């Protein structure tokens, strides 16, 4: 009896092989008596491109739209076909007792595994089991979880939600991008999620551009007596600002002429408690890392993934939960024991009463989604980078804080009457640090004075100084990764409270925990927005796209965060097994048909954002940016990604039209993009001498590719050399 284990990447397969004692390595798999362990390389299959259905669809023409296949088909990705073939051969040639899906435990991992199995012809669900854990894949976790495998049908809901997301994104992206690109004579990429996020940024730009600052005045008085000093801020009812200059000048004048002291009218003290913060979800961590360190969302995700996958010291990062399950209590106790020995100062004041299932702020099955919150598993191992230390420290301190006592403080409000005007002073004193002792930095509260003299009602104080400040109202701040992620995850901004109460289980907004970072990077690569320091700024091309879509009643839905959030809510409900999914794709197909027909005839302005793209014939997919769906098109000097710009650092993939004296055709480029080796060509070296050689494209790193020149005659003095396809 032998089972096949399918993982998402080689490193995970290695973890399984180590844990299960599988030592023999074959070509694309590990093999033992009980288990054969193989791996994907992310997605090994993809949805058909339009020209796979009909070669005439390779040319972008309005009359061929809308593109809505009767049945969506998948095909192996050419550059990873070798590994797909390995898996397919294993499935067809060996009679495995079970196939165990051990791809990442989430919607995307489910799609990766199911599509590989389906395209390999393995359809017997009764023999497919699911490996599922949020913990780092150390040997003990692998062995324990292998004893708790579940039927794959328990996760059909995730597969359906992932499939619907993939297909709906294909329909909207392919159709709306093509019709707008042809009509506007420039590449305008449109997406179900990315365009709604772009609208947030363009709307913020317009808010700031159209903002007219208003002048106002504030007045404060420095009072003093033998008990000490305090500053009172003028207020009247709910007003703390004066909006008329003459009124502010008259008040200031009257106060400066007042000879009588101020009198304390009231002193109100109130003791309060501040609960510990929730544990981190991925988006929460990304926001915090952006605020503290300026890390882009994608950088934080990449670091957290390394700490989980390679260093084994964090839990699964792509989670939207802020809580743990009740079954995790013993695990938490063991983790705290491990961390306490290395980080005593942080864990020494743990409240043992919080290490209980009564702590619903941490242990709450009702709010738990597919993965528990992001937590540390063990001390940080040696050899990590400075940035990895920063991200781990954020997660560890948040974890420790969750089990500390409440922070206790006392708020004080003093009202002083002076010249028949009222002035308020607010103070805050920390009585018990509680969970705040975990954090080094001090709390900074705007206009809060830490210490106020021990004033009582009836105390008097002379006015030592009277200050009038002229200020102006400020526009809403520019978006940063942190602020944008906050708006993308806030469902209350987009949908009704009734809907949230009915469907809420975790944050539902625009995009998912694992896609939001990539959405930001995609918008940058499209030249719709740019990053300036910490800020994310909408560019003219992005503003133009949103404006054009908003002229169209049907297509304007794509620029609506509210409608996009509703789509996300529907997909989330399907993933949770709580929603009806029969109408979702029907509604998307109807929307695409109506939107395309509308965009075909809509009146658009003509704007020239780019002049170097002539004939938009797509030659292939960009291997350097598969996540953002970049397409290879012909430029003046090379065949490059449609996202490519000379001044852009996001996708600079290009294969030059001439290499070593050989002018490359579209067919040559197609051959290289598919990972095949060309036939021998006559090339020239630096001295002009001719020689015969073959070409092939190889992957140097995850995002860097090289054209390798292999001379045919081994006796030549010319050795193999490489030409980078710079990204």
N, C-alpha and C positions, 0 to 999 in steps of 0.2 A: 504494500500500500504506500503510494507516494503522492504527496500533495505539491501543487505548484503555488508558489508565493509570488505575487506581482507587486513590486514596489514602484515608486515614482522616479527614483534616480539611483545611480550606482552606489552612492555613499550609504543610502538606506538599506540597499540589498546587502552591502558589506556588514552593516550592523546586525541584520538578521542572521547572516551566515556565521558571524562571530557568536551570537547568542545561542544558536541552535547547533553549533558544532559542525557546520557544513564547510568542508575545507577544499574540496576539489573544484577548480574553476575551469569552466568551459568557455566557449566563444559566445559571450553575451549572457552568461548565467553561471550560478554556482550549483553544484550537484552533490547530493548525499543520498543515503539510503531512504530516509523518510521525506526529504524535501528537495525540490529543485527551486531555486530562488532566481528570479530574473527581474529586470528593471526596465522602466520606460525612460525616456529622456524628455520629461514633461509630456506634452501632447505628441503622440506618434501618428495620429490621424487628424484630419481637418475636414471641414465641410467643403464640398465641391466649390470651385470657383465657377462663375457663370459660363466661361468657355469650356468647362468640363461637361456641361450639359449640352452645349452647342458651340462649336468652334467659332461660329459667326458672332458670338457675343463677346469676343475678345476686344473688338472695337466698341468704344463707348458711343452709343447712338440713342437719341431720345425715343425713337420709334420702337426700340426693343424693350422699353420699360412700361409697366413694372415687371421686375424679375421675381416671380414667385413659383418655384418648382412645386409640382404636385407632391413629390416626395423628396425630402432632403437626404442627400447621400454624402457619405464620407469616403475619403481616400487617404492612403498612407502619405505622410509628408516625405518628400523625396530625399531630403538631406539626412533623415534618420531612418530611411527605409530598411537599412541593414538590421537594425535592432528590432524593428517591427517584424521582419521576416523571421528572425530568430524566435521571437515569442510565438508567432503563428505556427512555425514548424514544431515547437515544443507542444503546443496545444493539439495539433493534428496527428503527430506521430507517436505521442506517448499517451497512454490511457491513465490520466491522473484520477485519483479518488475524488479529490476536491481541488478547486482553484480558490485561493485565498487572496482577496483584494486587500493590499496593504499600502495603497497609495495614500496621500495626505488625507486625513480624516476631515473632509469638508465637501462642499458642492463641486468645486473644481476637480478635486482628486477623484470624486465619483465619476465625473464625466470622462476624465482621462482613462480610467480603468474600463468603464463600460464600453466606450467606443473602440478600444483596442480589442476587447473580447468579441464584440459584435462583428467587427471587420475581419476578425480571425475565424469567424464561423462558430464560435463557442457560445451557444445560446441556452444551455441547460442550467437554469437558475437553481435547480435543486442541488447542484454540485458546487455552487459558488457560495463562499462564506466571506464575512467581512471582519477584518482586524481593525479595531477602533480604539485609539487612546489619545489623550492630550499630553501625556508625559513624554519626556525625552527618551529616546529609544536605547537606553542602556540595557545590557543583557537581561537583568532581572525583570524589567518592564516587558520586554519582548516575550520572555518565557511565560510570565503570568498572564499576559493578554492573549497569548495563543491558546490558553485554556478557556478563554471566554469568548470565542468566536461566535458571531451572530449570523443568522440567515441574511443573504444579500437583499431579500425582499423587504427587510426592515428599513432599508435605505433607498427604496424605489422613489420615495418622495424627493430625495436629494437629486437623484438622477433626472427626474422629470423637471424639477426646477432649473437644474443646470442646462439641460437640453433646451428648454423653452427660452432661457436667457440667451443661449448661443444662437439659436435660430432667429429669434426676434432681433438680436443685434445685427445678424447677417442681413436680414430683409431691410431693416431701416438703413443700415450703413451702405449697403450696395446700391440701393435704389436712390436714396436721397443724395448721396455723394455723386453718383453719376449724373443725375438730372441737373444738379446745381453746377457741377464742374463743366458740363457741356454748355449750359445756358450762359454761365458767367465767364467762360473761356479761361478758367484758372482752377487749380485743384482746390476744391472746398470739401473737406472731409466732414461728414455729419454722423453723429452717433446718438443712440438712444439716451445715454447717460452724459457723455462728454459735452453735448451741446447745451444741456440744462446747466451744467456746471459753468460752462463758458458764459451763459447768460447772467449768472450771479456776478461774475467778474466784470462784464461789460456794464451791467446796471450800476455796480459800485463806481466804475469810472465816470459814468454820467452823473451820478449823485454828486461826486466830488467836483466834476467840471462845472456843474450848474449851481453849486453851492454858493450862496451869498452870505458872507459872515455878518453877524449882527453884533454891535458893540453893547456892552453892559458894564456895570460897575459893582464892585463889592466893597464893603466897608468893615473894617475890624478895629478893635480897640485893645490895647495892652493894659490890663488892670494890674494893680499891685497893692498889697498890704503887708502886714508883718508876717503873714503865713506864706507869702510867696507871690508869684506872677501867674496870670492866666490870660489867654487871648479870647475875646468874645467876638463872634461873627454876627453882624447885623441880620435880623430876619423880621418879617412881619407876616403873620399867618403862615402861609405856605411859601412865601417869596423869600429868597435869599439874595436876589439880584435886583439891581435898579437899572431900568432900561432907558431912562431919560437922563441926559447929561445934566440938565438944570436941576432936576430933583436930587441927583447925587451930589452936585456942588453945594446946594442949599443945606442938605443934611450934614455934609462934611463941615461946612461953615458953622452950623449951629453947635455941632459936637465940640469943635475947637474952642468955642466961646463959653462952653459950659464949665462952671466953677464947682458945682456940687459933685461928690463922688458917686461912683456907681454902687448900686445896692443889689446884693444877691437875693433874688426873688424866690428861687427854689433850687434844691439840689436833689436830683433823683438818681439813686444807685440801683442797679439791677444785675444780679448774678446770673450768668448763662453758661451753657455747655455747648461745645462744638464737637460733633461726632467725628470719628476718624474718616478719612476719605475712602471711597470704594476702591477695590482692586482695579488694576489696569485692564481695559480692553485694548486692542491694538490701536484704535483711533485715539483713545485717551493718551496712550504712550507717545504716539506721534505728535500730538498737540503739545505735550509737556516737553519733549525733546526739542521741538521747534522753538518754544518760548525760552527755554533755558540755554540751549546750545546753538540755535539757528539751523538745526538739521532739517533738510527737506524730508517730507513724509517717506519717500522711497528709500532714502538712506537709513532711516530708523528701522523700516521694515527689513531691509537687507541685513542690518546688524543683528536685529532680533532673531532673524532666521538662522544666521551663523551661530549665535549663542545657543539656539535650540538644536540645530542639526549637527554642527561640528563640535561645539564645546560641551553640549549636553548639560548646560547649567540653567536653561530657561525652559518653560513649558511651551507648547505649540503656540506660536505668536498670532496666527490669523484668526483671532477670536473676537466675538462681539459681546461676550459675557463679562460682567464685573463681579461675579460671584463664583463660589465653589459649590459642589454638590455635597449633600450630607454624607455621602460615602467617602469623601475626601478628608474627614477629620483626622484619622490616624496618620494619613500621609502628611498632613500639615504639621502634626506634632513631631514626626520624624525629621521633616525639613528644618524646623526651628532648632532642633537639637544639633543638626549638622552646621547650620549657619551660626549658631550661638558661639561655637568655639572659635570661629574666625572673625566674627563681627560682634564682640561682646558689648561694646558701647551702644550698639543699635538695638540689640535684643535683650539687654539686661532688665529692662523695665516692662517686659511683657506682662499683661494682665491675664493670669491663668483662667479667670472666669470667662474671658473672651474666647478661650480655646474650648468652645462648647457649641453644641448644635443649637443652643438658645441664641447664639449670635447670628441672627437672621441677616444681618448686614453682610456677612461673609458666606454663611452656609444656607443657601436658599434654592431648593430644587425648582420652585415655581418660576424663578427668573433665570434658570440655567438653560442655555441653548446647547448646541452640539459640542461645544468645548468650554471648559471652565476658564476663568480669568487667567491672565498672564502672570505667572508667579515664578520665583527662583526655585531651583531644585537642589542646588548644592553650591558651595563657594566657587568663586570665579577661578578657573584654572590658570596656571602660569602661561605666559606667552601671548596674552591677549593685547589688543591695541588700546590706545587711549580712548578712542571713541566707543569701543566695546565696553570698557570700564564704566564710561558715563551712562550708557544705556542700562547696563546691569545694575548700577547703583540706583538709578531711578526705580527700577522694578523691585529691587530688594528693600529699599526704604519704604515704598508704598505697601509692600507685603508686611513689613514689620509694624508700620503704623496701624494697620487694620486690627492688630491684636493689642494695642495699647489703650490705656484709659482715655476717656474724653478729656479734651482740653477745657479747663474751667477758667472763666475770666469775669471781670466785673466792669460793666459799662456805667459811666457817670455822665449825667447831663446837667450842666449848670446854666441857669438863666439869670443874667444880670441886667438890671434896668438902669439906664443912664440917659439923662436928658429926655425922659419919657419915651425912649426907644429901647427895644429888647435886643439882647445879644446872647447867643448860645455858645457854650463851650462843651465839647465832647471829649471824653477820655476813656481809655481802655487799659486795664491792668490785668495781666495774666496772673491768676492765682495758682493754678496747677498746670504745668506744661502738658502733661499727658502725652498724646501722640505727637505733639509738636516737638518734643525733645528728640525725635528721630531726625529732624531736619536742622541743619546748621544755621541757615539764614534766618533772620528775624522777619516777623510779619510786618509789612508796611501797609498801613491803612491810610487812605487819603484824608487829609484834614483831621486826623486823630492825634491827640496829644496823649502820650503814654501816662504822664503823671500830672494830676491837678492838685493844688493845695487842698488841705482838709477843710474846705469851706462849709459853712452852714448858713441856713436862711437868716438874713439880716446882716451878714457881714458886708462891710463896705470896702471899696478899693478905689484909689485915685486912678485917673486916666493918664498913664505915663506917655502914651503915644497913640495917635489916631492915624489910621492908614486907609487911603482910598486907592483902589487898584482898578485901572481900566483894562478890560479884557474883551475878547471876541469869541463868539461861538465857533466851534470847530466842526469840520465835515466828518462824516464817518471815516474811520481809519482805512488805509489801504489793506487789502487782504494779505495775510501771510498764510503759510501752510496751516498753521494752527487755527487761525480764524476761519479759513475756508473749510477745513475739516469739521470744525464746530458747526457751521451752517449746513454742511452736507449730511451730518448725522442727527440734526435736530428735527424730528418729525413734526413737532408742534408748529414749526414754521410753515409747513406745507399742507398738512391735512387737518381735518376737524378733530376736536378733542374726543368726540364720540367714537370716531374710527380708531383713535389711539387706544382708548379704553378697551375697545373690543378686540383689537388685534395685537396689542403691544406685548412683545417678548424680546427685549433688547432693543437697541436703537434701529429704527428703520428710516432711512432718509434717501439720499441719492448715492447710488453705488453700494458696494459692500466693503467690509473691513479690508479684504485683500486686494480690491481693485482701485480704491480711492487714490492711493499714491500714484499708480500708473496712469490714472486719468489726468492728473496734474501734469505728469511728464509728457503725456500725449499731446495735451493742449500746447505745451511749450514747443514740442517738435513740429506741430502744425503751423507755428508762427502766429497762433491766435493770442497767446499771452507770452510774457517774458518774466524772468526772475531778475529782480534788482535788489541785491542784498537779501534781506528776509522777505521782501515784498513780492507779490505776484501781481503784475500789471497787465490789463487788457490792452491789446494792440489794435491798430486800425482794421486789420483784416478780420479779427474776431468780432469787433463791433459791427462791421459791415455785414457779416453773415447773420448775426442775431437780428439786425434791423431788417434784412431782406426776408427772413423767415417770419418775422412778426407782422409783415404786411399780408401774410396768408393765413386766413382763419383756421384751416385744418393743420397746416405744417407748423404753425406757431406753437402747437402743443410741445414740440421738441425743445422749445426755449423755456418751458414752464417747469420750474423745480417741483411745483405741487403735483403736476400730472406724472412726472417722472417718479416722484416719491410714491404715488399710487401704484404705478407699475411695479416698483420695488416691493411694495407691501403685498401685492398679489403674488409675486414670486416667492416672497418670504413665507407667506401662508401655505403655498404649495410645498415648500421645503419642510415646513413644520407638519405637513399632513393635515392642515386645518382648513385649506381653501379648495374651492372647486376649480379645477384646472382645464375643464373641457372647452371653455370659451376663450381662454387666454390667447392662443395662437390665432383663432378666428378673428378676434378683435384686432390683433396686430396686423394681420393680412388686410383687413378692411381699411385700417388706418393707412397702411403703406399705399394701397391702391388709390385712395382718395388724395393723399398727400402728393403722390407723383403726378396725378392728373392735374392737380392744382398748380404745381410748380412748373409744369410744361408750358402753361399759358400765362403765368403771372408776369406782371410788368416789373422788371428789375432795372436798377441803374447799372451803368457800366463803369467798373473801376479796375485799374491796372495795378495789381500788387506784384506781379511777376511776369517777366518777359522771355524767360529762357525755356519754357516748356512749349513744344510745338505740337506734336502729335501724341496724344495721350494713349498710346498702346502699351498696355502693361506686359512686361516681359516675364515677370515672375515675382515671387514674394521676397521681401528683403530679409536675409537670414539674420541680420544684426538686430532687428527689432520686431520679432514675431508677435510680441504682445500687443504692440500698437498697430499691427497690420500694415506696415509700410509696403509699398509696391515699387518694384524696379521699373524705371522708365528711362528713355533715352534723352540725354542732355547734349550740350554742345561738344564736350570733350570726353564724356564717359557715360556709362550706364549706372545710374545711382538711384538711391531711395528717393521717392517723391517727397519725403520729409527733409531731404538734404539741402543745406544751404552752406556756402563757404564760411559764414560767420557763426554757424550754429554748432554747439557742442553736444547735441543730443543724438543725431543719427547722421554721421558723415560717411556712411558706406558708399563706396564707388568702385567700379572696375573700369579703368581707363580704356578708351577705344583702341589705343595702340600700345602694345606691350612688346618690347624687344623687336621692333620693326614689323610686327604682325598686327594688321588692322582686324579687330574682332567684329564679327557680325552678331545680329540678334540670336541666331542659332548657337553661335559659340558661347554667348553669355548664358543662354538657357542651359547648355551642357554644364557649364561651370556651376551655375546656381543649384543644379540638381545633385551636385557632388560627384559627377562623372568625370572621367579623364578624357581629354580631347584626343583626336588623332594627331600624329606628328605634324608639326608645322616647321617651315624654314624660318628661323629667327636670326637675329644679329646680336653679337655681343658688343661691348663698349668700344672695341677697336674696329667694328664694322665687319668682322669675320662672321660668315654664316655657319649655322649648325642646326641640326634637326632636334626638336624637343617636343614633349607633350606638356600640356598644362592641366592643372587641377586646383580646385579651391579647397583649402583646409582651414579648420577652425583652430586658432592659436589659443584663445581664451574664450570665455563665455560670450564676449561681445566683439572679439577681434578676429578678422579673417585675413588669409594670405593667399595669393596666387603662387603656386609652386611650379617652377620650371624644371622639368626632368629631362635632361639630354638623353637621346636614344642610344648614341654610341658611347658605351662605358669607357672606351679608351681615350676619349677626348679629355683635354686638360680642364674643360669646363665642368664644374660640379653642380649639383642641385642648388638652385638659389630661389629666393622668395621675394615677392613684391607685395607690400601691404595694401589691403583694401581699407584705408583708414576710416575708422568710425569716430 
